[in-house]
């Protein structure tokens, strides 16, 4: 089950109370105050992990509480600190404060850690209040309560390439041909109801290039407003470096105007508001084994007019698949190098 949204409630451990005690041992008269401090409450830590790829474990278990600190004891014994808990989230998770809507943290790399709820400080025992003029204090401090928060978690897939297009244009079939992913494939729209990830490897052992492809469920007109669950799907394209736009040019497509289809999808990407329309894009004419010549000709003219490279493929027969794989790998490598240069320039400045 793929779950990309969840709401959780976390509570850090409270601090232990300070102890009031006096040292009473044989041969030690007036031993004085000996109450120890309380232990600190445990923190709630969130950590990104590559071993997780969904938020489903939070959907069915939304509340987490860390251990409180142990109370202080006599003989100046400090209470044991409470044990914290670590919550594992997939890379690509964004944490929002549910009360304010503020973004708390964006887990963009594996093994990143952040404390989302701090444990309370332990209270002081009466030994801490002893002075030269107040030698038998009976004051103690209670432990401080731990932080309690409600967070909203949102997962945005981290992929190099995002496959976009109308429903039933062949995205799932393509990702099954170029990777080990095995999404559900059928001849009706909206077969894919959740994004699928596949790893594509191109080239020989020493010079091989690997990248992650995301099969985004089909978009329709009005997707940026939520039509067809569009906003949930568009969210997963935000982090991709490259878009591959598939257009069905077969007679069985049922959509006569392929240029209009392309413009609708481009319009939805632009309307979403994350500069998706500026993302590098490769155009793909799919199902070319049963191509309609008029549709294919119209798409070629559109791509030539807008200076877009067009690849003609058939995931069924394998036509053009290898050429498309190498084109995607080449584009991803260039975009990765560009991102590294920009990151280095920001550090140097």
C-alpha positions as CSV (number, residue, x, y, z in Angstrom):
1,X,0.0,0.0,0.0
2,X,1.4,3.4,-1.0
3,X,0.6,6.1,1.5
4,X,2.1,9.6,0.9
5,X,0.4,11.6,3.6
6,X,0.0,11.0,7.3
7,X,-0.6,12.9,10.5
8,X,1.1,12.0,13.7
9,X,1.1,13.1,17.4
10,X,4.3,12.9,19.3
11,X,5.1,13.5,23.0
12,X,8.6,13.7,24.4
13,X,9.3,12.3,27.9
14,X,8.8,14.5,30.9
15,X,11.7,15.1,33.2
16,X,11.9,13.2,36.5
17,X,11.2,15.0,39.8
18,X,14.0,16.1,42.1
19,X,14.3,14.2,45.3
20,X,14.1,15.5,48.9
21,X,16.4,13.4,51.1
22,X,18.8,13.8,54.0
23,X,21.9,11.8,54.6
24,X,21.4,9.7,57.7
25,X,24.3,7.3,58.3
26,X,26.0,5.9,61.3
27,X,28.8,8.1,62.6
28,X,27.8,10.9,60.3
29,X,25.7,13.3,62.3
30,X,23.9,16.1,60.4
31,X,24.8,14.6,57.0
32,X,22.8,17.3,55.2
33,X,20.6,17.2,52.2
34,X,21.3,14.4,49.7
35,X,18.4,14.5,47.3
36,X,19.4,13.9,43.6
37,X,18.2,15.5,40.4
38,X,15.6,13.9,38.2
39,X,16.6,12.5,34.9
40,X,15.9,14.2,31.5
41,X,13.0,13.0,29.4
42,X,13.6,11.2,26.1
43,X,13.5,13.0,22.8
44,X,11.5,12.0,19.7
45,X,13.9,11.8,16.8
46,X,12.9,11.6,13.1
47,X,15.4,10.0,10.7
48,X,15.3,9.5,6.9
49,X,15.9,6.0,5.7
50,X,16.3,4.5,2.3
51,X,14.7,1.3,3.5
52,X,11.3,2.9,3.7
53,X,9.4,4.2,0.7
54,X,5.9,4.9,2.1
55,X,4.3,6.5,5.2
56,X,1.9,3.5,5.7
57,X,3.4,2.7,9.2
58,X,2.3,6.1,10.4
59,X,-1.2,5.9,9.0
60,X,-2.1,3.0,11.4
61,X,0.0,4.0,14.3
62,X,-0.2,7.8,14.6
63,X,0.8,8.4,18.3
64,X,4.3,8.1,19.7
65,X,5.5,8.8,23.3
66,X,9.1,8.8,24.5
67,X,10.1,7.5,28.0
68,X,10.0,10.0,30.9
69,X,13.1,10.5,33.1
70,X,13.4,8.6,36.4
71,X,12.9,10.6,39.6
72,X,16.0,11.5,41.6
73,X,16.9,9.4,44.7
74,X,18.8,9.8,47.9
75,X,22.5,9.7,48.4
76,X,22.7,12.3,45.6
77,X,21.7,9.8,43.0
78,X,20.5,11.4,39.7
79,X,17.6,9.7,38.0
80,X,18.2,7.8,34.8
81,X,17.4,9.7,31.6
82,X,14.4,8.6,29.6
83,X,15.0,6.6,26.4
84,X,14.2,8.5,23.2
85,X,12.5,7.0,20.2
86,X,13.5,7.2,16.5
87,X,10.9,7.4,13.8
88,X,12.0,6.3,10.4
89,X,10.7,8.2,7.3
90,X,11.4,7.8,3.6
91,X,13.8,10.1,1.9
92,X,11.7,12.9,0.4
93,X,9.4,13.4,3.4
94,X,8.5,16.9,4.4
95,X,7.4,17.6,8.0
96,X,4.9,20.3,8.7
97,X,3.7,21.7,12.0
98,X,-0.1,20.9,11.9
99,X,-1.0,23.9,14.0
100,X,0.8,26.6,12.1
101,X,1.4,25.0,8.7
102,X,5.1,25.8,9.0
103,X,7.6,23.5,7.3
104,X,9.8,22.0,10.0
105,X,12.2,19.9,8.0
106,X,12.7,18.5,4.5
107,X,14.4,15.1,4.4
108,X,16.2,15.2,1.1
109,X,19.1,12.9,1.9
110,X,19.3,9.6,3.7
111,X,20.3,9.3,7.4
112,X,19.3,12.9,8.2
113,X,18.2,13.4,11.8
114,X,16.1,16.0,13.5
115,X,14.5,16.2,17.0
116,X,10.8,16.9,16.5
117,X,10.0,16.9,20.2
118,X,12.5,17.7,23.0
119,X,12.4,15.9,26.4
120,X,11.8,17.8,29.6
121,X,14.6,18.8,31.9
122,X,14.8,16.9,35.2
123,X,14.0,18.8,38.4
124,X,16.6,19.6,41.0
125,X,16.9,17.8,44.2
126,X,17.1,19.5,47.6
127,X,20.9,19.1,47.7
128,X,21.1,21.7,45.0
129,X,19.4,24.3,47.3
130,X,21.9,24.0,50.2
131,X,23.8,27.2,51.1
132,X,25.8,28.3,54.1
133,X,22.8,29.9,55.6
134,X,20.2,27.4,54.5
135,X,21.8,24.1,55.3
136,X,18.6,21.9,55.5
137,X,16.6,22.9,52.5
138,X,13.3,21.1,51.8
139,X,12.8,22.6,48.4
140,X,12.8,20.5,45.2
141,X,11.8,21.0,41.6
142,X,9.3,18.9,39.6
143,X,10.5,17.7,36.2
144,X,9.6,19.8,33.2
145,X,7.0,18.3,30.8
146,X,8.2,17.1,27.4
147,X,7.2,18.8,24.2
148,X,4.0,17.6,22.6
149,X,3.4,18.3,18.9
150,X,1.1,17.2,16.0
151,X,2.8,17.0,12.6
152,X,1.6,16.5,9.1
153,X,3.9,14.3,6.9
154,X,4.0,14.6,3.2
155,X,6.0,12.4,0.9
156,X,7.3,13.6,-2.4
157,X,9.1,10.9,-4.4
158,X,12.8,11.5,-5.2
159,X,13.2,10.5,-8.9
160,X,15.4,11.6,-11.7
161,X,12.8,11.2,-14.4
162,X,9.1,11.6,-14.2
163,X,6.8,10.0,-16.8
164,X,3.7,12.2,-17.5
165,X,0.8,12.1,-19.9
166,X,-2.9,11.3,-20.2
167,X,-4.2,8.1,-18.7
168,X,-3.6,4.9,-20.7
169,X,-0.8,6.3,-22.9
170,X,1.7,3.5,-22.0
171,X,3.6,4.9,-19.0
172,X,3.3,1.7,-16.9
173,X,4.2,-0.5,-19.9
174,X,7.3,1.7,-20.6
175,X,8.6,1.6,-17.0
176,X,8.1,-2.2,-17.0
177,X,10.3,-2.5,-20.2
178,X,13.1,-0.3,-19.0
179,X,13.3,-1.3,-15.3
180,X,12.5,-4.2,-12.9
181,X,9.3,-2.4,-11.8
182,X,6.1,-4.4,-12.4
183,X,3.1,-2.0,-12.1
184,X,-0.4,-3.0,-12.9
185,X,-1.0,-2.8,-16.7
186,X,-4.5,-2.9,-18.3
187,X,-6.3,-1.4,-21.3
188,X,-8.5,1.0,-19.4
189,X,-7.8,4.6,-18.0
190,X,-6.5,5.1,-14.5
191,X,-5.0,1.7,-14.2
192,X,-2.2,3.2,-12.1
193,X,-3.6,4.7,-8.9
194,X,-0.3,5.3,-7.2
195,X,3.2,6.3,-8.4
196,X,5.7,3.5,-9.2
197,X,9.4,3.7,-9.1
198,X,11.9,1.9,-11.3
199,X,15.7,1.9,-11.5
200,X,17.1,2.1,-15.0
201,X,20.7,1.0,-15.8
202,X,22.3,2.0,-19.1
203,X,25.8,1.3,-20.4
204,X,28.6,-1.1,-19.6
205,X,29.9,-1.9,-16.2
206,X,32.6,0.8,-16.0
207,X,30.6,3.5,-17.6
208,X,27.1,2.5,-16.6
209,X,24.6,5.2,-15.6
210,X,21.7,4.5,-13.3
211,X,18.7,6.7,-12.6
212,X,15.3,6.4,-11.0
213,X,12.1,6.8,-13.1
214,X,8.7,7.6,-11.6
215,X,5.6,6.4,-13.3
216,X,3.1,9.2,-12.4
217,X,-0.6,8.2,-12.6
218,X,-2.4,9.8,-15.6
219,X,-3.1,13.5,-15.6
220,X,-6.3,15.0,-17.0
221,X,-7.6,18.5,-17.6
222,X,-8.0,20.3,-14.3
223,X,-5.5,18.2,-12.5
224,X,-3.9,21.2,-10.8
225,X,-7.2,21.8,-9.0
226,X,-7.5,18.2,-7.9
227,X,-9.4,16.7,-10.8
228,X,-8.6,13.0,-11.0
229,X,-6.6,13.3,-7.8
230,X,-4.2,15.5,-9.8
231,X,-2.7,17.5,-7.0
232,X,-1.7,14.3,-5.2
233,X,0.0,13.0,-8.4
234,X,1.6,16.3,-9.4
235,X,3.3,16.6,-6.0
236,X,5.6,13.7,-6.9
237,X,6.9,15.4,-10.1
238,X,8.3,18.4,-8.1
239,X,11.7,16.8,-7.3
240,X,12.3,15.2,-10.7
241,X,15.1,16.5,-12.9
242,X,13.6,15.5,-16.2
243,X,10.1,15.0,-17.6
244,X,9.3,12.4,-20.3
245,X,5.9,13.3,-21.8
246,X,4.2,10.3,-23.5
247,X,1.6,10.9,-26.2
248,X,-0.6,8.1,-27.6
249,X,-0.5,8.2,-31.4
250,X,-2.3,4.9,-32.0
251,X,-5.8,4.6,-33.6
252,X,-7.0,3.0,-30.3
253,X,-6.1,6.1,-28.3
254,X,-9.6,7.6,-28.7
255,X,-8.2,11.2,-28.6
256,X,-8.0,12.6,-32.1
257,X,-6.1,15.9,-31.3
258,X,-2.8,15.0,-29.9
259,X,-1.5,18.5,-30.0
260,X,-4.4,19.6,-27.8
261,X,-3.5,16.8,-25.4
262,X,0.1,18.0,-25.2
263,X,-1.0,21.6,-24.5
264,X,-3.4,20.5,-21.8
265,X,-0.7,18.6,-19.9
266,X,1.7,21.4,-20.3
267,X,-0.9,23.8,-19.0
268,X,-1.6,21.6,-16.0
269,X,2.1,21.5,-15.2
270,X,2.3,25.3,-15.5
271,X,-0.8,25.9,-13.3
272,X,0.5,23.7,-10.5
273,X,2.9,26.4,-9.4
274,X,6.2,24.6,-8.9
275,X,7.8,25.8,-12.2
276,X,7.2,22.4,-13.7
277,X,6.7,23.9,-17.1
278,X,10.4,25.0,-17.1
279,X,11.7,21.5,-16.4
280,X,13.6,19.8,-19.3
281,X,11.2,17.6,-21.2
282,X,11.5,14.8,-23.7
283,X,8.6,14.1,-26.0
284,X,7.7,10.4,-26.7
285,X,5.2,9.1,-29.3
286,X,4.0,5.9,-27.8
287,X,2.3,2.8,-29.3
288,X,4.0,3.4,-32.7
289,X,3.4,-0.2,-33.7
290,X,-0.3,0.9,-34.3
291,X,0.4,4.5,-35.1
292,X,-2.1,6.8,-36.8
293,X,-0.1,8.7,-39.5
294,X,-2.1,11.9,-39.0
295,X,-1.6,12.0,-35.3
296,X,2.1,11.2,-35.6
297,X,2.6,13.9,-38.3
298,X,0.8,16.5,-36.1
299,X,3.0,15.6,-33.1
300,X,6.1,15.9,-35.2
301,X,5.2,19.3,-36.4
302,X,4.4,20.5,-32.9
303,X,7.8,19.2,-31.6
304,X,9.7,20.8,-34.5
305,X,7.9,24.1,-33.9
306,X,8.8,24.1,-30.2
307,X,12.3,22.6,-30.7
308,X,11.5,19.4,-28.8
309,X,13.3,16.1,-29.4
310,X,10.7,13.4,-30.3
311,X,11.3,9.7,-29.8
312,X,9.0,7.2,-31.4
313,X,8.6,4.0,-29.4
314,X,6.6,0.9,-29.0
315,X,6.8,-0.7,-25.6
316,X,5.2,-3.9,-27.0
317,X,7.7,-4.5,-29.8
318,X,10.6,-2.7,-28.2
319,X,10.9,-0.2,-31.1
320,X,13.0,2.9,-30.0
321,X,13.2,1.8,-26.3
322,X,17.0,1.6,-26.2
323,X,17.4,4.9,-28.0
324,X,15.1,6.5,-25.4
325,X,16.9,5.0,-22.5
326,X,20.2,6.4,-23.6
327,X,18.6,9.8,-24.3
328,X,17.2,9.9,-20.8
329,X,20.6,8.8,-19.3
330,X,22.4,11.5,-21.2
331,X,20.0,14.2,-20.1
332,X,20.1,13.1,-16.5
333,X,23.9,13.1,-16.4
334,X,24.0,16.6,-17.8
335,X,21.5,17.8,-15.3
336,X,23.4,16.1,-12.4
337,X,26.6,17.9,-13.4
338,X,24.8,21.2,-13.7
339,X,23.3,20.7,-10.2
340,X,26.8,20.0,-8.8
341,X,28.3,23.1,-10.4
342,X,25.5,25.3,-9.0
343,X,25.9,23.7,-5.5
344,X,29.7,24.4,-5.7
345,X,29.1,28.0,-6.8
346,X,26.8,28.6,-3.8
347,X,29.3,27.2,-1.4
348,X,32.2,29.3,-2.8
349,X,30.0,32.5,-2.7
